[in-house]
């Protein structure tokens, strides 16, 4: 895998942009095919940042416009003609000048692009006016710092119905400051009001458990601010993006939706991004030391044991969920499981196949054991625990 030179020293953005591309394209196509007449993409920290080339192809601006055009053209072949708008917000004057110049010269025909100069939180009313009341909107909120996505700043956007959100939660930054007394107000705007007991718990937890606790707190605040859309409750899921050099999390991409199918599709795209992440991290190491490996990064990544969770933990979780009486496991139940654990779809599939091999679980609707996808959640297949 050859990493674009524009990503040098920010290789983790390759993973973020891969996830944005994969999910956004699938989402917008589905929305267009299922009756949505207006689609709006909103980038609250548009930049461009750290790509000095005139085509800015390694930025969310160019990536999103390419996706909007691709989806619009694909929908047209099915007789679906969708109004598409893109809203790009940028506070820094020099970046805004580049943004506006790029949009003036490169916006695809048939797509309306708007540029807004200023802080997205101060421009919320203008953003929502441009979104309109009838459109489906996807908000990409990708700040450079951790305090920019506090709930008070996001709340009016989060409360908009018919919307989904992808928010960069700078865990590595927040984790450094979460215990500093002078920054408690900023921390509380991210995680909600924390008690003395919460702070003591944070101090006592292992690094892994500490991360899970903090990210879950932020996800809870996002869901509370979103609220339901009719009968559909708010849901969140997060994808981990690691530091390109170190064995630690750089940030989480926190996804917000009000539909269980969104959680599943985002989790599936996260699964694909996990492989890209392994390849990128190996490529960075090989670039630093060309003699490090005889294998291509893709080959090495296929054999790298870099799982986010131990398979035995997932197997135990399955056994708690299963009963000796058959029960249907459909997409809504899968979405609940993904939300509750933060694991990947492949984690659940791999663990269930292991339980089948151990003679501890059975898919009663499968005529024979499947080598890749042991459960068809769309069909709500009947599963049970074997004793």
N, C-alpha and C positions, 0 to 999 in steps of 0.2 A: 504494500500500500504506500503510495507516494502522497505525503502530506503537503498541501499547498503551502508555498513559502509565506503567504500572508498570515498563516497560523503560527509562525515561528514564535516561540516563547509563550504562546497561548494555545497549545495543542489541545487542551481540554475543551476548547470551543468547537473543535471538530465533532466531539460527542454531542454537545448541546445542539449544534446545528443539524446533525444527523437525526436527532430525535424530533426537532422542530419540523424538519422536512417530512419525515416519515409519517408523523401523526397528523400534521396540518393538511397534507394532501388527501389523506384518507378521510379525515373528518369533513372537509369542505365538499368533497365529492358526494359523500353520503347525505349531507345536509341538502345539497342541490337536488339529488335524486329523490329525496323523500318530501319534497314540496316547499322547501324554503325558497323564497323569491328574492331576498336580499341578504348578502353576506358582507360583513365588515371585519377587516383585520386591523387591530390596533397595536402599535409598537410604542410603549411608553418611554423607552430609553433607546431611541433609534440610532443615535450616532450620526455618521459612521465613526467607529473607533478602530484604531490599530490596523487599518488596511488603507494604505496610502495610494493604491492604484486607482485609476480613474473609473474602472468598471466595478469597484468595491464588491466583487463577487463573494468574498469571504465575510460578508455582513448579513445581518437579518433583513436589511432593506432589500438587497438584490435577491436574496433567497425567497423572501415572501412574495415579491412581485412575480418571480418566475413561477412559483406555485399557483398564485392566483390566475395567471394566464393559462397555465397548463390545465387547471381544473375547469376554468371557464370554457376553454376549447373542447375539453372532453365532454362536458355537460351538453354543449351545443350539438355534438354528434348524436346525442340522445333526445334532441328536441327540447332541451331544458335551457332556457335563456335567463340567466341570473344577473341581477344588478350587483356589481362588486365594487366595494370601496376599500381604500387603505388609508389609515391615519397614522402619521409618523410624528412623534413628539420628541423634541430635543431641546435641552436647556442651554448647552454650551454654544456660544455665538459662532465660533469657527466651524464646529461640526454641523450646526444648523445650516450654515451657508453652503457647505458641501452637499448636505441632504437635499436642500431645495434645488440646487443646480442639477443634481442627479435626477430627481423626479421630473423636473422640467424637460429633461432631454431623453429620459429612458423609460418613462411610464408606458406600459403596453396599451395599445388602443383598446377601448371598451372597459377600462378600469379607471375609476376616479381615485386620484391620490391627493391627499391633503397633508400639508406640513404645518406643524404648530410649533412656535418658538416659545419655550418656557418650561417650567416645572409641571410635570403631568398632574400632580396633586392640586396645583393652583389652576389648572386648565380642565378640570374634570367636567364642568358644565359644558364647555365647548366640545369636548370629546363626545359626551353623551348626546349633544344636539346633532353632531355629525353622524353618529350611529343611527339616530332615529329610533322610533318606537317599535317598528315591525321587523327589523333585521335580526339575524343571528350574528353575534359578535364574538370574536376570539381575541383575547387580550394577552399580549406577550409583554411581561414586565421583567426586564433583565438589567438590573442596576449594577453599578460598579461597587457600591458599598452596601452594608447590611441594614442601615437604618432607613433606607429609602422605601422599604416595603413593609413599614409598620402598618398595622390595621387602620388607625385613624386616617392615614394617607390613602389607603386603598378602598375604604369602606363603601363609598358611593358607587364605585365601579363594580365592586363585588356584589352589591345588592341588585345590580341590573339583571332582570330575567333574560332568558334566551341567550345566555353567555357562557363561555368557558374561559379558563385562565391558565396560563403557564407562567409561574413566578420563580425567579432565581432566588433561593434562600441561601445567603452566604454563611453557611454553617461555620466554616473555618474561622471567619472573622468574628462572628457573634460568640463563638465558644471561647475566644480569648478574653472577652470583656464581660461575659455574663455574670461574673461574681464581683465586678467592680461597683462599689456603692454609688459612685458619682454618675454611673450610667444606668442606674436602675429604671429611670423613666423610659429611656429608649428600649431597654430590655422588655419592660412591661407592655410597651406598645406593640412589641412583636409577639410575646408569649402570653399576654394577659397578666393580671396581677399575681405575683408569686409570693407565697408565704415564707416565713423563716424556715418552715419545715421543707418547703420545696428547694430552697437554696442549700439546706443541709443534705437533702437527697442528692442534688446535683453534684455536690462535693464528694459524696461517698460512692457514687456509681462508677463502674468500670467505664473506660472510654466508649465502648460499644453501647452499653446501656444508657450512658449519658447522652450520646447522640440520639438514640431512639426517643428518649424522654423529651429532649428539647424540640426535635422535629415534630413529634406528636403534639406538643403544646401549640406550636405554630399552626399545624394543620387544623387543630380544633378551633383556633381563632378565625382561620379562613372560613371554615364551614359555618361558624356562628354568624359571621358577617354576611355570607352569601344568603343564608336562609333557604327555604324551599322555593320551588317554582311550581305552584299548584300542589299536586300530590307527591311530587318528586322532591326528596330531601337532597341537601347538598352532600357531596362526596369529595374526598381528596385521595391522592396517591402521590408518591414521590419517587423520583429516579435519582440515584446517587451518581455524581460525577467526581471522580477522584483527582487528586493532584497528579500532574503529569510525571513528577519525579518521585514523590514520597508516598508511602503506604498510609494515606489518610484521605478523608473526604475533603474536597474543596468546597462543593456546594451541593444542595439538593435542588432539583427541578420539581417544584410542587405544583401539581395539576389539580384544578378545581372544576367540577362539573355537577350537574344535577341528574345525570342519567347513568345507570349502571353499565350500559354498553360502552360509554366513554372510558370508564375505569379499565375495562377489559382491553379495549383497543390501545389505550395508552400503555398499559402494562405489556402488551405484546410488542409494541414499538420499543419499549424500554429493554425488552429481551434482546432485540436486534442491536440496540445501541450498546448493550453490554459487551458483545463481541467486538464491535468497533472500538470500544474503549480499551479492551485488552490489546488489540492490534496497535492502536496509537501509542499506548504506554510502552509496548515492546519496541516499536519503531523509534521512539525517543531515546531509549537506552541503546539501541543498535547504532543510531546516529552519533551518540556520544562515544561509543566504543565499537568500531566496525568489526573488530575481531571477536566480539562477544559471542556470536552464534553463527552456525553454518546454515541455519534455517531462515526462511522468509518469515516476517512477522505473522502473517496469516497462518502459517503452518505451526509456529510455536504457540499461537493463541489457542488453536484447536485443542492442544494438549495441556494447556495451563489450568491448574486447579485453583481457580480464583473465585469460588462460589461465595455469595453473600451470606449463605446460611448452610449449616451442616444438614445433610440429608436425613440424618436420624431425628433431628428436631422437627423436620417437616413430616416424617413418618409418624412421629408421636402425635403431632397435631391432627393428621388424618384420622388416626385411631380414636382420638377424642371426638371427632366430628361424626364418624361412622357409628352405626348401630348394627346389631345382628338382624334387625328388621330392615328390609330394603327401603331406601329413601331416594327421592329424585334430587339430583344436583344439577341445577340449571344455571343460566348465565347470571341471574340476580344473586344466587348463592355464591358463585365464583367471585363476583365483584365484591361481595361482603368479605370473603376470605382474603382477597388481595388487599383490601383496605385495612383489615384488621392486622395483617402481618407485614405488609410491605414487600412480600416476596414476589417472585416472578411466576408467570404461568408455567414455565418450564420446570421450576422447582416443584410445583404441585404434581405435574405430570411425571417427573422422574421419581418422586417419592411414591406415587401410587403404583407405578410399574414395579418398583422394588417390593412393595407390599404384596403385589400379585405374585411375584416370584417367590416370596417367602410363604405364600399360602395364607396370608392374613387379611386380604381384601379381594373383592370380586365386583366386576361390572356385569350385572346380570343381563344387560341389554346387548353386550358385545358377544357376537357369535364365536369369535376367537380373539386371543390376545393381540393387541395392536402394538406395533414396534415403535411408534412415535407419539401418537396422541391417544392415550388409553381411554379418554372420556370425551364424549361429544356433549359439551355443556349446552349447545343450542337445542339439542333434543331432550335435555333434562333426563339423562340416563339414570337408571336405578343402580345405586351402589350399596354394598353392605360390608360389614366387618365379619370375617370368619374367625371362629373361636376354636 
